[in-house]
Amino acid sequence: MFDSREYPKSLDEELFEKWLEEGRESKMRYEYMLVVWDDLEADYHAEYVENRKQIGKYPFWGSHGGHSTTIAVYDLYSEARINITEVD
């Protein structure tokens, strides 16, 4: 995943699937998974949020911001990628 010049590095599909499972199995009622790039660690990590309003906790990829940026957002249950330009 994210295997193009547009992204800082690719993401292993098995790790991505593991993140989806962990989000769905959490005792918290998460609905979305954020794939976040951390410049300091030079790696991706997953963060989970309960609703659409929380999706914007980090700047989106391509905008200026801190050392962490959201690369993509996925619905944990449908596994559909959420268009971040449509996030409230």
C-alpha positions as CSV (number, residue, x, y, z in Angstrom):
1,M,0.0,0.0,0.0
2,F,1.0,3.6,-0.6
3,D,3.6,2.3,-3.0
4,S,4.2,5.4,-5.1
5,R,6.3,8.6,-5.2
6,E,3.4,10.4,-3.7
7,Y,4.0,8.8,-0.3
8,P,7.1,8.6,1.9
9,K,7.3,4.8,1.9
10,S,5.1,1.7,1.3
11,L,3.0,0.0,3.9
12,D,2.8,-3.7,4.4
13,E,-0.7,-5.0,3.6
14,E,-0.6,-7.6,6.4
15,L,0.2,-4.9,8.9
16,F,-2.7,-2.8,7.6
17,E,-5.1,-5.7,8.0
18,K,-3.8,-6.2,11.5
19,W,-4.5,-2.6,12.3
20,L,-8.1,-2.9,11.0
21,E,-8.7,-6.0,13.2
22,E,-7.2,-4.3,16.3
23,G,-9.5,-1.3,15.8
24,R,-12.6,-3.5,15.3
25,E,-11.7,-5.7,18.4
26,S,-11.0,-2.7,20.7
27,K,-13.3,-2.2,23.7
28,M,-13.6,1.4,22.6
29,R,-16.3,2.1,20.0
30,Y,-14.0,3.2,17.2
31,E,-15.4,3.8,13.8
32,Y,-12.5,5.0,11.8
33,M,-8.8,4.2,11.4
34,L,-6.3,6.9,10.5
35,V,-3.1,5.9,8.8
36,V,-0.6,8.4,10.2
37,W,2.9,9.2,9.0
38,D,5.4,10.2,11.7
39,D,8.4,12.2,10.4
40,L,10.4,11.6,13.6
41,E,10.0,7.8,13.5
42,A,10.0,7.7,9.6
43,D,7.2,5.2,9.8
44,Y,3.4,4.7,9.7
45,H,1.2,4.0,12.7
46,A,-2.6,3.5,13.1
47,E,-4.8,5.7,15.3
48,Y,-8.5,5.1,15.9
49,V,-11.3,7.6,16.3
50,E,-14.9,7.3,17.3
51,N,-16.5,9.8,14.9
52,R,-15.9,11.9,11.8
53,K,-15.2,15.1,13.9
54,Q,-12.1,13.5,15.4
55,I,-10.6,12.6,12.0
56,G,-8.9,16.0,11.7
57,K,-6.7,15.5,14.8
58,Y,-3.6,15.7,12.6
59,P,-3.1,17.8,9.5
60,F,-3.8,15.9,6.3
61,W,-0.9,14.7,4.0
62,G,0.1,17.5,1.7
63,S,-0.8,20.3,4.1
64,H,1.7,21.9,6.4
65,G,1.7,20.8,10.0
66,G,3.6,19.1,12.7
67,H,5.7,15.9,12.5
68,S,2.6,13.7,12.3
69,T,0.2,13.8,9.3
70,T,-2.8,11.7,8.3
71,I,-2.1,9.8,5.1
72,A,-5.5,8.1,4.8
73,V,-8.7,7.3,6.7
74,Y,-10.7,4.1,6.6
75,D,-14.0,3.0,7.9
76,L,-13.2,0.1,10.2
77,Y,-16.2,-2.0,9.3
78,S,-16.7,-1.5,5.6
79,E,-12.9,-1.0,5.1
80,A,-13.8,1.8,2.6
81,R,-11.3,4.6,2.3
82,I,-12.8,7.9,3.3
83,N,-12.1,10.9,1.1
84,I,-10.4,13.3,3.5
85,T,-11.6,16.3,1.4
86,E,-15.1,15.5,2.5
87,V,-14.4,15.3,6.2
88,D,-16.4,17.8,8.3
